[in-house]
Amino acid sequence: MANLTPDILSSKVIVAAQNSSTCPLPSTYKWTSSGPLTKPKLGWVALKDFTNVVYNGKHLVYASNHDSKSYGSMNFGLFSNWSDMSTTSQNGMNFAAVAPTLFYFAPKNIWVLAYQWGPTSFSYRTSTDPTDANGWGAVQPLFSGKISGSSTGCIDQTVIGDNTTMYLFFAGDNGKIYRADMPINKFPGNFGASATTVLSDSTNNLFEAVEVYTLQGQSKYLMIVEAMGSRGRFFRSFTATNLSGSWTPQAATESNPFAGKANSGATWTNDISHGDLVRSNPDQTMTVDPCNLQLLYQGRDPSSTASYDMLPYRPGLLTLQR
């Protein structure tokens, strides 16, 4: 395992500023990276697709895992410092919540875990204790639609809300990003069977792992999408002033990405792949502090020649330099 970077990992949970100050998004991002934060426990070959919140002052992380036969899901025991991730428990789940999205739905005081490959294209479960990996309620449909022109079908959902509406965004490994919505008072529930295409490009440019966030202190939203580049997987970013509106490229090339080989500072991985910005506010607004951006991502040894499902993905942490 690569050495952990002390100046990144020694700090505890970043708490969002309790004032009106905010920071514009940089036009050019520069990050520092940790090494691999942990490795899979015995019997697992990969840890992937991270979603994370701050819960009672500590990090709570869910992820997909692979055991060399099939995908499953897991969570980590609570921890205060990212350097503690290597010693906290890794807890398997009794159902496969692959590519999970975790958040607190404040209007109904309930935790929601959304995921793919359940009985419908996307599913969800609820809980009052998100730390219990196997304490989630019965599976419910989140989206029952299908998409065409995709070898994978609907994948990599994320959910976000404003004052009136909940939105579902997802990908399809096909150069498109999709959106569905419902009134916030109907959530949690099924977004239905139809979706609108909000972005369209080449498959490599809009591949998967879409995430959408509210920027703290700004009337602006940030979307990141994983792309396939010549130097590895990387994230492109887009912004919008309305979740139901259009998205404008922000840092969207492999040479000037949101996060990738060109600017990550990582030496142990070329891929900056499926992950989640660190959210001090765990609620449905998916709010992030643009003054203190950190990205929990999946990376891997670039020398591995395993099939995709067996690639040795591990968690890493990027911290934005300003």
C-alpha positions as MATLAB code, in Angstrom:
seq = 'MANLTPDILSSKVIVAAQNSSTCPLPSTYKWTSSGPLTKPKLGWVALKDFTNVVYNGKHLVYASNHDSKSYGSMNFGLFSNWSDMSTTSQNGMNFAAVAPTLFYFAPKNIWVLAYQWGPTSFSYRTSTDPTDANGWGAVQPLFSGKISGSSTGCIDQTVIGDNTTMYLFFAGDNGKIYRADMPINKFPGNFGASATTVLSDSTNNLFEAVEVYTLQGQSKYLMIVEAMGSRGRFFRSFTATNLSGSWTPQAATESNPFAGKANSGATWTNDISHGDLVRSNPDQTMTVDPCNLQLLYQGRDPSSTASYDMLPYRPGLLTLQR';
ca = [
       0.000    0.000    0.000;
       1.275    3.458   -0.894;
       2.089    5.812    1.937;
      -0.791    7.923    3.188;
      -0.285   11.654    2.759;
      -0.224   13.144    6.286;
      -1.306   16.675    5.395;
      -4.431   15.316    3.734;
      -5.312   12.578    6.159;
      -4.502   14.027    9.571;
      -7.337   16.523    9.505;
     -10.673   15.478   10.901;
     -14.068   15.980    9.288;
     -14.323   19.304    7.488;
     -17.322   21.199    8.803;
     -19.014   23.593    6.403;
     -18.529   27.226    7.267;
     -21.375   28.656    9.266;
     -21.395   31.961    7.405;
     -22.293   33.326    4.015;
     -18.775   33.220    2.581;
     -18.259   30.966   -0.394;
     -15.712   30.274   -3.105;
     -16.158   30.262   -6.879;
     -15.323   27.007   -8.616;
     -11.834   27.171  -10.103;
     -11.518   27.195  -13.883;
      -8.524   24.888  -13.482;
      -8.557   22.307  -10.673;
      -5.450   21.120   -8.854;
      -5.653   18.372   -6.260;
      -3.426   16.453   -3.904;
      -4.118   12.763   -3.431;
      -3.773   10.186   -0.720;
      -2.506    6.738   -1.497;
      -4.971    3.838   -1.227;
      -6.890    4.401    1.997;
      -7.518    0.701    2.582;
      -7.670   -2.655    0.841;
     -10.605   -5.086    0.622;
     -11.008   -7.509    3.464;
     -10.214  -11.188    2.927;
     -12.426  -12.711    0.234;
     -13.056   -9.467   -1.667;
     -11.016   -8.235   -4.629;
     -12.336   -4.691   -5.099;
     -13.997   -1.771   -3.293;
     -15.824    0.609   -5.643;
     -18.576    3.177   -6.263;
     -18.254    5.112   -3.017;
     -20.967    7.232   -1.441;
     -20.249    9.083    1.784;
     -21.770   11.455    4.331;
     -20.771   12.906    7.663;
     -22.879   11.310   10.393;
     -22.587   12.470   14.023;
     -19.257   14.069   13.201;
     -17.764   10.964   11.586;
     -17.426    9.629    8.047;
     -19.956    7.030    6.934;
     -19.124    5.312    3.651;
     -21.041    2.761    1.579;
     -19.625    1.045   -1.507;
     -19.876   -1.815   -3.963;
     -17.573   -4.783   -3.506;
     -16.636   -7.741   -5.691;
     -15.744  -11.184   -4.357;
     -14.374  -12.569   -7.675;
     -17.793  -14.072   -8.468;
     -20.329  -11.271   -8.241;
     -20.964   -7.736   -7.039;
     -22.246   -7.010   -3.576;
     -22.299   -4.000   -1.284;
     -20.925   -2.975    2.079;
     -20.329   -0.168    4.500;
     -17.432    0.862    6.685;
     -17.629    1.387   10.401;
     -17.673    5.063   11.406;
     -14.311    6.825   11.496;
     -13.096   10.361   12.191;
      -9.916   10.601   10.103;
      -9.462    9.286    6.575;
      -6.289    7.559    7.774;
      -8.533    5.444   10.046;
     -10.324    3.903    7.073;
      -7.684    1.168    6.901;
      -8.518   -0.103   10.393;
     -12.279    0.351   10.584;
     -14.628   -2.582    9.959;
     -15.795   -3.586    6.471;
     -19.362   -4.853    6.760;
     -20.970   -6.945    4.040;
     -24.678   -6.547    3.305;
     -27.363   -9.223    2.962;
     -28.579   -7.662   -0.298;
     -26.624   -6.168   -3.199;
     -26.995   -2.374   -3.218;
     -24.600   -1.867   -6.121;
     -23.398    1.680   -6.902;
     -25.164    3.050   -3.802;
     -26.296    6.612   -3.091;
     -26.748    7.471    0.595;
     -28.510   10.559    1.948;
     -30.807   11.811    4.692;
     -34.272   12.852    3.503;
     -34.946   15.667    5.949;
     -38.657   16.316    5.183;
     -39.560   12.845    6.478;
     -36.670   12.270    8.886;
     -35.525    9.102    7.114;
     -32.315    7.793    5.579;
     -32.434    6.604    1.976;
     -30.121    4.175    0.164;
     -30.627    4.126   -3.608;
     -28.940    1.581   -5.870;
     -28.953   -0.289   -9.190;
     -29.666   -3.889  -10.234;
     -32.546   -4.488   -7.867;
     -36.023   -5.645   -8.998;
     -36.391   -2.461  -11.089;
     -33.775   -0.351  -12.900;
     -33.177    1.570   -9.668;
     -34.392    0.712   -6.183;
     -34.265    2.205   -2.713;
     -34.586    1.236    0.938;
     -35.017    3.368    4.048;
     -33.684    3.241    7.581;
     -33.507    5.244   10.787;
     -29.954    4.012   11.457;
     -27.686    4.326    8.395;
     -24.706    2.841   10.231;
     -26.355   -0.609   10.288;
     -25.466   -2.201    6.936;
     -28.218   -4.780    7.353;
     -30.849   -2.605    9.005;
     -32.496   -1.336    5.839;
     -36.188   -1.839    5.123;
     -37.889   -3.617    2.246;
     -36.835   -2.855   -1.311;
     -38.952   -0.264   -3.149;
     -38.931    0.867   -6.800;
     -37.078    4.148   -7.463;
     -37.243    4.087  -11.286;
     -38.961    1.472  -13.438;
     -38.061    2.762  -16.889;
     -35.643    1.427  -19.506;
     -33.290    3.127  -21.963;
     -32.319    2.161  -25.494;
     -28.916    2.166  -27.176;
     -27.128    0.997  -24.050;
     -25.295   -2.256  -23.352;
     -25.727   -1.828  -19.591;
     -29.155   -0.238  -19.281;
     -29.729    2.375  -16.580;
     -26.749    2.642  -14.223;
     -25.177    4.872  -11.594;
     -28.112    6.818  -10.224;
     -27.909    9.855   -8.006;
     -30.730   11.741   -6.290;
     -30.895   15.420   -5.335;
     -33.614   17.821   -4.233;
     -34.392   21.527   -4.132;
     -37.227   23.158   -2.168;
     -40.022   21.705   -4.288;
     -38.741   18.806   -6.370;
     -36.648   15.648   -6.170;
     -34.534   14.745   -9.171;
     -33.035   11.456  -10.340;
     -29.990   11.598  -12.622;
     -28.385    8.528  -14.177;
     -26.130    7.251  -16.942;
     -26.092    4.372  -19.418;
     -22.489    3.930  -20.638;
     -23.771    5.386  -23.915;
     -22.878    9.065  -24.056;
     -26.079   10.251  -22.394;
     -27.111   11.551  -18.979;
     -30.787   11.245  -18.044;
     -33.097   13.003  -15.575;
     -36.466   12.268  -13.986;
     -38.294   14.232  -11.287;
     -41.166   14.163   -8.812;
     -42.708   16.577   -6.275;
     -40.740   16.496   -3.044;
     -43.866   15.629   -1.036;
     -44.184   12.363   -3.020;
     -40.676   11.219   -2.096;
     -39.486    8.636   -1.284;
     -41.228    6.894   -4.158;
     -41.029    5.819   -7.773;
     -39.832    8.376  -10.327;
     -41.828    6.433  -12.896;
     -40.829    4.945  -16.241;
     -39.751    7.920  -18.358;
     -36.700   10.167  -18.308;
     -35.374   13.179  -20.210;
     -31.930   13.218  -21.839;
     -30.093   16.247  -20.441;
     -26.615   15.692  -21.928;
     -25.523   13.872  -25.073;
     -21.982   13.292  -26.388;
     -19.691   10.406  -27.304;
     -19.714    7.316  -25.101;
     -16.203    8.083  -23.857;
     -17.072   11.673  -22.945;
     -20.238   10.812  -20.968;
     -19.637    7.319  -19.692;
     -20.990    6.773  -16.158;
     -20.812    7.681  -12.448;
     -22.813   10.905  -12.630;
     -23.088   12.915   -9.395;
     -24.953   16.203   -8.832;
     -24.439   18.657   -5.970;
     -25.713   21.956   -4.608;
     -22.899   24.479   -4.141;
     -23.080   25.941   -0.649;
     -23.822   29.664   -0.610;
     -24.463   29.827   -4.350;
     -27.485   29.536   -6.632;
     -25.618   26.974   -8.674;
     -25.343   23.220   -9.084;
     -22.338   21.078   -9.973;
     -22.478   17.855  -11.991;
     -19.508   15.507  -12.435;
     -19.476   12.648  -14.951;
     -16.858    9.951  -15.425;
     -15.214    9.851  -18.857;
     -12.844    7.425  -20.583;
      -9.546    9.055  -21.575;
      -6.247    8.098  -23.150;
      -4.559    8.328  -19.736;
      -7.287    6.623  -17.706;
     -10.719    7.400  -16.353;
     -11.377   10.995  -15.310;
     -14.192   13.316  -14.256;
     -15.650   16.148  -16.325;
     -17.679   18.887  -14.615;
     -20.744   20.885  -15.620;
     -22.754   23.612  -13.904;
     -26.382   24.734  -13.951;
     -28.496   27.355  -12.220;
     -31.554   25.075  -12.049;
     -31.764   21.320  -11.586;
     -34.394   21.159  -14.313;
     -32.334   23.305  -16.682;
     -29.411   22.907  -19.055;
     -25.830   22.052  -18.080;
     -22.762   24.010  -19.188;
     -19.308   22.365  -19.444;
     -17.001   23.721  -16.740;
     -13.768   21.682  -16.585;
     -14.555   19.126  -19.207;
     -11.464   17.984  -21.114;
      -8.884   15.326  -20.332;
      -6.135   17.984  -20.285;
      -8.201   20.266  -18.014;
     -10.562   17.937  -16.132;
     -12.468   18.267  -12.906;
     -10.269   15.411  -11.667;
      -8.001   13.054  -13.582;
      -4.426   12.012  -14.235;
      -3.639   15.534  -15.450;
      -4.356   17.211  -12.110;
      -4.940   14.626   -9.360;
      -1.446   14.466   -7.934;
      -1.965   10.705   -7.509;
       1.055    8.496   -8.173;
      -0.537    5.101   -7.468;
      -3.392    5.240   -9.994;
      -4.118    6.640  -13.452;
      -7.876    6.248  -12.971;
      -9.842    8.795  -10.974;
     -13.078    6.860  -11.085;
     -16.536    6.456   -9.524;
     -16.796    8.288   -6.216;
     -18.473   11.100   -4.299;
     -17.558   14.545   -3.043;
     -17.381   14.660    0.753;
     -20.687   15.997    2.086;
     -20.702   17.514    5.575;
     -24.444   18.096    5.142;
     -25.964   14.630    4.556;
     -29.406   15.763    3.377;
     -31.167   15.503    0.017;
     -29.721   18.815   -1.233;
     -26.372   17.060   -1.720;
     -24.645   20.253   -0.599;
     -20.868   20.583   -0.854;
     -18.614   23.405    0.303;
     -16.714   24.740   -2.742;
     -14.083   26.217   -0.397;
     -13.209   22.727    0.904;
     -13.753   20.180   -1.860;
     -12.635   16.605   -1.286;
     -13.402   13.672   -3.592;
     -13.522   10.078   -2.346;
     -12.735    8.091   -5.500;
     -11.782    4.629   -6.726;
      -8.310    4.074   -8.129;
      -6.216    1.054   -9.024;
      -2.748   -0.185   -9.845;
      -2.388    0.650  -13.563;
      -0.296   -2.465  -14.154;
      -3.248   -4.777  -13.438;
      -4.484   -6.707  -16.484;
      -7.508   -8.311  -14.830;
     -10.975   -8.172  -16.354;
     -12.910   -5.027  -15.409;
     -14.915   -6.613  -12.575;
     -11.726   -8.019  -11.074;
      -9.605   -4.863  -11.275;
      -8.179   -4.094   -7.802;
     -10.014   -0.831   -7.143;
      -9.369    0.875   -3.796;
     -10.562    4.138   -2.214;
      -8.436    7.258   -2.470;
      -9.037   10.882   -1.427;
      -8.419   14.047   -3.421;
      -8.223   17.428   -1.673;
      -8.579   20.589   -3.751;
      -5.682   23.031   -3.584;
      -6.525   26.746   -3.607;
];
